[in-house]
C-alpha cells in the first residue's frame, strides 16, 4: 500500500503498485490527465455527500420499518423477495457511505441488518420467522445508533 500526499491537493491511497508507472528510479502516477482535486473542492464535495446522507437517513430507516410486513409475506413470495432485495440494497448503501461521512456506528449497525438480509436476498425469498425477529432487533439497534450520531454529530 502506498500513500500519496500532494501539497495543496487531496491525499489518496494506491493499493497496488500496478497502478503506477516507473520513471527512472521513481514510481509515478500514470499521466492520463489532471486527476487531482483541490482540498477545498474535495472537502466541499464530501460535505455535500454527508449532508445528503444525513437528510435521507431517518427516512430510509422509517421506510425500512414500514416494509417489515412485506418482508415475510407468505401469501406473495415474489413480493417478499422484492421487498427483501430493496431493503438489502438500502442497507448496503448505508454500510458503504455511513462510515465514509463520519457515521461509523450507523454503518456498523446497518451492516448487522444487512447480514440478516444477505441469505434471503441471495436466495430470492422472504424472511423466515427467526430471521424477521433478528431483523427487527438489528433494525432497532440501527435506529438507536443513527439517532445518537444525528444528535451529536462529529465535526467532519
Number of C-alpha atoms within 10 A of each C-alpha: 8 10 10 12 11 12 9 11 14 16 13 12 10 13 10 9 13 8 11 14 13 12 9 7 6 8 12 13 14 11 9 6 6 6 8 13 14 13 14 12 12 14 14 12 12 15 14 13 15 18 13 11 18 18 12 11 19 15 11 16 21 13 13 20 15 11 16 18 11 18 28 22 18 14 8 11 17 14 17 25 23 17 25 27 21 16 24 24 16 17 25 19 16 24 23 15 17 22 14 14 19 16 23 18 19 26 25 19 23 28 21 21 25 24 17 21 25 17 14 20 22 12 9 17 23 27 27 14 10 9 17 18 13 18 21 16 13 20 23 16 19 23 19 15 20 24 15 14 17 16 9 9 12 10 5 9
